[in-house]
Amino acid sequence: MDTFIQQILNGLVLGSMYALVALGYTMVYGVLNLINFAHGDVLMIGAMVGLSILRMLDSTFPGLPGGVQLAIAILGAIPVAMLVNVLIERVAYRRLRNAPRLAPLITAIGVSILLQTFVMAMPFWGRSPLPFPQLLSSDPIMVGGAVISQTQVLLLVLAAVAMVLLVFLVEKTKMGRAMRAVAENPRVAGLMGVDSNRVIVSTFAIGAALAAVAGVMWGANYASIQFAMGTLPGMKAFSAAVLGGIGNIYGAMIGGIVLGIIESLGAGYIGDLTGGFLDSRYQDIFAFVVLILVLTVRPSGIMGERVADRA
C-alpha cells in the first residue's frame, strides 16, 4: 500500500509538470491549429536561464535563503522564455499560418534543433549535464507511509496556482474572451475588432511562462539539466494534451495528471507485471502506449478535442 501511495504522489508531481507544458501545446493548437514541437525546448531555456540566475545570485548575494533564490530564478526565467517563444512565433510561424500543415511542423522541428544548438554553443551552458542546486530542505515529508520533498510540494502548489490563474484568465478576462473568439473563428473575430496577432502573441507568451515554471522546477526536482532535456518531456506533454483533448485547456490539465500517474504506477509495478523482464527504466514507454491507444480508441481525448471553424 505504501508503494501505491508513493507512486501516486510521484505521479502527481510528474503529471503537474506535464500539465504545465501541455497547456502551452493546447493553447497554441486551440488558437492556430498548430503543434509547436519546439515548446519542450522553451522549457529547457527556462531551466537554463533559471540556473544562470542562481549562479549570479550565489556569487552576488551569498547566503540568500533558498526559497527566495528559487522564486527569483522562476521570475527571471519567465520573461526570457516568453521573449523566446514570441520570437519563435514572429520569425518561424507567422508567415506559415495559411500554409499546408506539414510546413509549420517541419519548421517547429527546425526551431527545436536551433534552440538546442544555441544552448550547446554557449560557453556558460554547453552540451554536458549541469548540476542544478538544491535550494530547499531535503528533509522528507511523510504522507501516509510515503515521502515527498519540499521541492515537490512547492511544484504541486505552483502548478495548481498557475492552472487556476490560467482558467481565470481564459474564462473571466477580456483577453480570455478574445482568445476564445480567435480560437472559434479568427476571421469573424477580426471583423468584431479583435486583434488576432496580439491574441496569438499573448497565447505564445502565456504558454512560455508556464513552460519556464516547469523548467526551473524540473531542474530543482531532478538536480540536473542539459540542452536536450526538453525533448522527452515535450513529447510526453504533447501526449498528455492529446490524451486530454488537444485544444481543450481542462483536457490538458487532466491529461497531464493522468499521464503522470500512469507512468509512475507503471514504473512501480512493471517489474512485477513482466516477471522482471522490464524494470522502472522503461517507464517512458507508457506515455507513448497511452498516446497510441488514445489515437486508436478515442482520438478526441478524454475531454474532447476543441474543433474550430476555420472558414
C-alpha positions as CSV (number, residue, x, y, z in Angstrom):
1,M,0.0,0.0,0.0
2,D,2.9,2.4,0.8
3,T,4.3,1.7,-2.6
4,F,1.0,2.6,-4.2
5,I,0.7,5.9,-2.3
6,Q,4.3,6.7,-3.2
7,Q,3.7,6.2,-6.9
8,I,0.5,8.3,-6.8
9,L,2.5,11.1,-5.2
10,N,5.3,10.7,-7.7
11,G,2.7,10.7,-10.5
12,L,1.0,13.9,-9.3
13,V,4.4,15.7,-9.2
14,L,5.4,14.4,-12.7
15,G,1.9,15.0,-14.1
16,S,1.9,18.6,-12.8
17,M,5.0,19.3,-14.9
18,Y,3.5,17.6,-17.9
19,A,0.3,19.6,-17.5
20,L,2.1,22.9,-17.4
21,V,3.8,22.1,-20.7
22,A,0.7,20.5,-22.2
23,L,-1.2,23.7,-21.6
24,G,1.2,25.5,-23.9
25,Y,0.7,23.0,-26.6
26,T,-3.1,23.0,-26.3
27,M,-3.4,26.8,-26.2
28,V,-1.4,27.3,-29.4
29,Y,-3.3,24.5,-31.1
30,G,-6.6,26.0,-30.0
31,V,-5.8,29.3,-31.5
32,L,-3.8,28.4,-34.5
33,N,-4.4,24.7,-35.1
34,L,-0.6,24.4,-34.9
35,I,1.5,21.9,-32.9
36,N,4.6,23.8,-31.6
37,F,7.0,21.0,-31.3
38,A,9.7,23.4,-30.1
39,H,7.7,24.1,-26.9
40,G,9.6,21.5,-24.9
41,D,12.8,23.4,-25.7
42,V,11.2,26.5,-24.3
43,L,11.1,24.5,-21.0
44,M,14.8,23.9,-21.4
45,I,15.5,27.6,-22.0
46,G,13.6,28.4,-18.8
47,A,15.7,25.9,-16.9
48,M,19.0,27.2,-18.3
49,V,18.1,30.8,-17.6
50,G,17.0,29.9,-14.1
51,L,20.3,28.2,-13.4
52,S,22.2,31.2,-14.7
53,I,20.2,33.4,-12.4
54,L,21.0,31.1,-9.4
55,R,24.7,31.3,-10.2
56,M,24.6,35.1,-10.3
57,L,22.7,35.2,-7.0
58,D,25.2,32.8,-5.4
59,S,28.2,35.0,-6.3
60,T,26.4,38.3,-5.7
61,F,24.2,37.6,-2.7
62,P,25.7,34.6,-0.9
63,G,23.6,33.3,2.0
64,L,20.3,34.3,0.4
65,P,17.5,31.9,1.5
66,G,17.0,29.0,-0.9
67,G,13.3,29.7,-1.3
68,V,14.0,33.3,-2.2
69,Q,16.6,32.3,-4.8
70,L,14.2,29.8,-6.4
71,A,11.5,32.5,-6.6
72,I,13.9,34.9,-8.2
73,A,15.0,32.2,-10.7
74,I,11.4,31.5,-11.7
75,L,10.5,35.2,-12.0
76,G,13.6,35.8,-14.1
77,A,13.2,32.8,-16.4
78,I,9.6,33.6,-17.2
79,P,10.2,36.8,-19.3
80,V,13.1,35.3,-21.1
81,A,11.1,32.2,-22.1
82,M,8.2,34.5,-23.1
83,L,10.5,36.5,-25.3
84,V,12.0,33.4,-27.0
85,N,8.5,32.0,-27.7
86,V,7.2,35.3,-29.1
87,L,10.3,35.5,-31.4
88,I,9.6,31.9,-32.5
89,E,6.0,32.9,-33.4
90,R,7.1,36.0,-35.2
91,V,10.0,34.6,-37.1
92,A,9.1,31.0,-37.7
93,Y,5.3,30.6,-37.7
94,R,3.6,33.8,-38.6
95,R,4.2,33.5,-42.3
96,L,3.1,29.9,-42.3
97,R,-0.4,30.4,-40.8
98,N,-2.1,29.6,-44.1
99,A,0.5,27.1,-45.3
100,P,-0.1,23.3,-45.5
101,R,0.2,21.8,-42.1
102,L,3.4,20.0,-42.9
103,A,5.3,23.3,-43.3
104,P,4.9,24.6,-39.7
105,L,5.5,21.0,-38.4
106,I,8.9,20.8,-40.2
107,T,9.6,24.4,-39.1
108,A,8.9,23.5,-35.5
109,I,11.4,20.7,-35.6
110,G,14.0,23.0,-37.1
111,V,13.4,25.6,-34.4
112,S,13.8,22.9,-31.8
113,I,17.2,21.9,-33.2
114,L,18.2,25.5,-33.5
115,L,17.5,26.2,-29.8
116,Q,19.4,23.1,-28.7
117,T,22.4,24.0,-30.8
118,F,22.3,27.6,-29.5
119,V,22.4,26.3,-25.9
120,M,25.2,23.9,-26.7
121,A,27.3,26.7,-28.3
122,M,27.0,28.9,-25.2
123,P,30.2,28.5,-23.1
124,F,28.3,29.0,-19.8
125,W,25.9,26.2,-20.7
126,G,27.4,23.8,-23.2
127,R,26.5,20.2,-24.0
128,S,27.4,18.5,-20.7
129,P,24.8,17.9,-18.0
130,L,24.7,20.8,-15.5
131,P,24.1,20.3,-11.8
132,F,21.1,22.3,-10.5
133,P,21.4,23.4,-6.9
134,Q,19.1,22.0,-4.3
135,L,17.7,25.1,-2.6
136,L,15.1,23.7,-0.3
137,S,15.5,21.4,2.6
138,S,15.9,17.7,1.6
139,D,14.1,16.6,4.8
140,P,11.3,14.3,3.6
141,I,7.6,15.0,4.4
142,M,5.7,11.8,5.4
143,V,2.3,11.3,3.7
144,G,0.6,8.0,4.7
145,G,3.8,6.0,4.6
146,A,5.1,7.7,1.5
147,V,7.5,10.6,1.3
148,I,7.5,13.8,-0.7
149,S,10.1,16.6,-0.7
150,Q,9.6,20.3,-0.1
151,T,10.6,20.9,-3.7
152,Q,7.9,18.6,-4.9
153,V,5.3,20.2,-2.6
154,L,6.2,23.6,-4.0
155,L,5.9,22.3,-7.5
156,L,2.4,21.0,-6.9
157,V,1.4,24.3,-5.3
158,L,2.9,26.3,-8.2
159,A,1.2,24.1,-10.8
160,A,-2.1,24.4,-9.1
161,V,-1.9,28.2,-8.8
162,A,-0.7,28.5,-12.4
163,M,-3.7,26.4,-13.7
164,V,-6.2,28.4,-11.6
165,L,-4.8,31.7,-12.9
166,L,-4.9,30.4,-16.4
167,V,-8.5,29.3,-16.1
168,F,-9.4,32.7,-14.6
169,L,-7.6,34.5,-17.5
170,V,-9.4,32.5,-20.2
171,E,-12.8,32.4,-18.6
172,K,-13.1,35.8,-16.9
173,T,-11.0,38.4,-18.7
174,K,-11.2,40.4,-21.9
175,M,-8.0,38.8,-23.2
176,G,-9.5,35.3,-22.5
177,R,-12.7,36.2,-24.4
178,A,-10.5,37.4,-27.3
179,M,-8.6,34.1,-27.2
180,R,-11.8,32.1,-27.3
181,A,-13.1,34.2,-30.2
182,V,-9.9,33.8,-32.2
183,A,-10.0,30.0,-31.5
184,E,-13.6,29.8,-32.6
185,N,-13.1,31.7,-35.9
186,P,-10.2,34.1,-36.4
187,R,-11.8,35.8,-39.4
188,V,-15.1,36.6,-37.7
189,A,-13.1,37.7,-34.5
190,G,-11.2,40.1,-36.7
191,L,-14.4,41.6,-38.1
192,M,-15.6,42.1,-34.5
193,G,-12.5,44.2,-33.7
194,V,-10.3,41.5,-32.1
195,D,-6.6,41.9,-32.9
196,S,-5.7,38.3,-33.9
197,N,-1.9,38.9,-33.9
198,R,-2.0,40.3,-30.4
199,V,-4.0,37.4,-29.2
200,I,-1.7,34.9,-30.8
201,V,1.4,36.5,-29.4
202,S,-0.2,36.6,-25.9
203,T,-1.0,32.9,-26.3
204,F,2.6,32.0,-27.1
205,A,3.8,34.2,-24.2
206,I,1.5,32.6,-21.7
207,G,2.4,29.1,-22.8
208,A,6.1,30.0,-22.5
209,A,5.6,31.4,-18.9
210,L,4.1,28.0,-17.8
211,A,6.9,26.1,-19.5
212,A,9.5,28.3,-17.7
213,V,8.0,27.5,-14.4
214,A,8.0,23.8,-15.3
215,G,11.6,24.0,-16.5
216,V,13.0,25.6,-13.3
217,M,11.1,23.2,-11.1
218,W,12.2,20.3,-13.3
219,G,15.8,21.2,-12.6
220,A,15.1,21.7,-8.9
221,N,13.4,18.3,-8.6
222,Y,15.9,16.3,-10.6
223,A,19.0,18.3,-9.7
224,S,20.4,18.2,-13.3
225,I,19.6,19.9,-16.6
226,Q,21.1,19.7,-20.1
227,F,20.5,21.0,-23.6
228,A,18.2,18.1,-24.7
229,M,16.2,18.0,-21.5
230,G,13.1,19.4,-23.1
231,T,12.7,16.8,-25.9
232,L,11.2,13.9,-23.9
233,P,9.1,16.0,-21.5
234,G,7.8,17.9,-24.6
235,M,6.8,14.7,-26.3
236,K,5.1,13.4,-23.2
237,A,3.3,16.7,-22.6
238,F,2.1,16.5,-26.2
239,S,0.8,13.0,-25.4
240,A,-0.9,14.4,-22.4
241,A,-2.6,17.2,-24.5
242,V,-3.8,14.5,-26.9
243,L,-5.0,12.3,-24.0
244,G,-7.0,15.1,-22.5
245,G,-8.2,16.5,-25.8
246,I,-6.0,18.7,-27.9
247,G,-7.1,22.3,-27.8
248,N,-9.0,21.8,-24.5
249,I,-7.4,23.6,-21.5
250,Y,-9.1,21.4,-18.9
251,G,-8.2,18.4,-21.0
252,A,-4.5,19.4,-20.9
253,M,-4.6,19.6,-17.1
254,I,-6.4,16.3,-16.7
255,G,-4.3,14.6,-19.4
256,G,-1.0,15.7,-17.7
257,I,-2.1,14.4,-14.3
258,V,-3.4,11.1,-15.6
259,L,-0.4,10.5,-17.8
260,G,2.0,11.2,-14.8
261,I,0.1,8.8,-12.6
262,I,0.0,6.1,-15.3
263,E,3.7,6.5,-15.8
264,S,4.6,6.4,-12.1
265,L,2.4,3.4,-11.4
266,G,3.8,1.6,-14.4
267,A,7.4,2.3,-13.2
268,G,6.4,1.0,-9.8
269,Y,4.8,-2.2,-10.9
270,I,6.2,-3.0,-14.4
271,G,8.7,-5.4,-12.9
272,D,6.0,-7.5,-11.2
273,L,3.8,-7.4,-14.3
274,T,6.5,-8.6,-16.6
275,G,8.2,-11.1,-14.2
276,G,11.3,-9.0,-14.1
277,F,11.7,-8.7,-17.9
278,L,11.2,-4.9,-17.7
279,D,12.0,-2.5,-14.9
280,S,11.4,1.1,-14.0
281,R,14.0,2.2,-16.6
282,Y,11.3,1.5,-19.2
283,Q,8.7,3.8,-17.7
284,D,8.9,6.2,-20.7
285,I,7.0,3.6,-22.9
286,F,3.8,4.2,-21.0
287,A,3.3,7.7,-22.3
288,F,3.5,6.6,-25.9
289,V,1.5,3.4,-25.4
290,V,-1.2,5.7,-24.0
291,L,-0.9,8.0,-26.9
292,I,-1.3,5.1,-29.4
293,L,-4.3,3.8,-27.5
294,V,-6.0,7.2,-27.3
295,L,-5.4,7.9,-31.0
296,T,-6.8,4.5,-31.9
297,V,-9.8,4.3,-29.5
298,R,-10.8,7.9,-28.7
299,P,-8.9,10.4,-31.0
300,S,-10.8,13.3,-29.4
301,G,-9.3,12.6,-26.0
302,I,-10.9,12.5,-22.5
303,M,-12.5,15.9,-22.6
304,G,-12.9,16.1,-26.4
305,E,-10.9,18.0,-28.9
306,R,-11.9,21.6,-29.5
307,V,-12.8,21.9,-33.1
308,A,-12.6,25.5,-34.5
309,D,-14.3,26.8,-37.6
310,R,-11.6,28.0,-39.9
311,A,-13.8,29.0,-42.8
